Amino acid sequence: NKFKPGAVRDLIRQTLVNVLSDKTYSSENVAQWTREISEDVKSKLKDLTLDRYKFVVQVVIGEQRDEGVRMGCR
């Protein structure tokens, strides 16, 4: 099966809307939300039966305060 980025993008967008649509940023709840989103996206990706691919799901949630964002990853 060939990887279809459009389908995956829609899947991610739908998951984000389902989980975050009625929420307001709260630093106490962010860890739970990121875990919930990543697990939901991973399970939906497995349902696409893309056996040749290994998926890594990374979720970052931050507060928007009209400031720049710096992020590093190794």
Backbone hydrogen bonds, N-H to C=O, Kabsch-Sander energy under -0.5 kcal/mol:
donor,donor_aa,acceptor,acceptor_aa,energy
8,V,4,K,-1.7
9,R,5,P,-2.7
10,D,6,G,-2.2
11,L,7,A,-2.1
12,I,8,V,-2.5
13,R,9,R,-2.6
14,Q,10,D,-2.5
15,T,11,L,-2.0
16,L,12,I,-2.5
17,V,13,R,-2.3
18,N,14,Q,-2.4
19,V,15,T,-2.3
20,L,16,L,-2.8
21,S,17,V,-1.6
23,K,20,L,-1.6
29,N,26,S,-1.3
30,V,26,S,-1.1
33,W,29,N,-2.3
34,T,30,V,-2.8
35,R,31,A,-1.9
36,E,32,Q,-2.6
37,I,33,W,-2.8
38,S,34,T,-2.6
39,E,35,R,-2.4
40,D,36,E,-2.2
41,V,37,I,-2.7
42,K,38,S,-2.5
43,S,39,E,-2.3
44,K,40,D,-2.1
45,L,41,V,-2.3
46,K,42,K,-2.1
47,D,43,S,-1.3
48,L,44,K,-0.6
48,L,45,L,-0.9
49,T,46,K,-1.4
50,L,45,L,-0.5
51,D,49,T,-1.0
53,Y,50,L,-1.6
58,Q,56,V,-0.6
65,R,63,E,-0.8
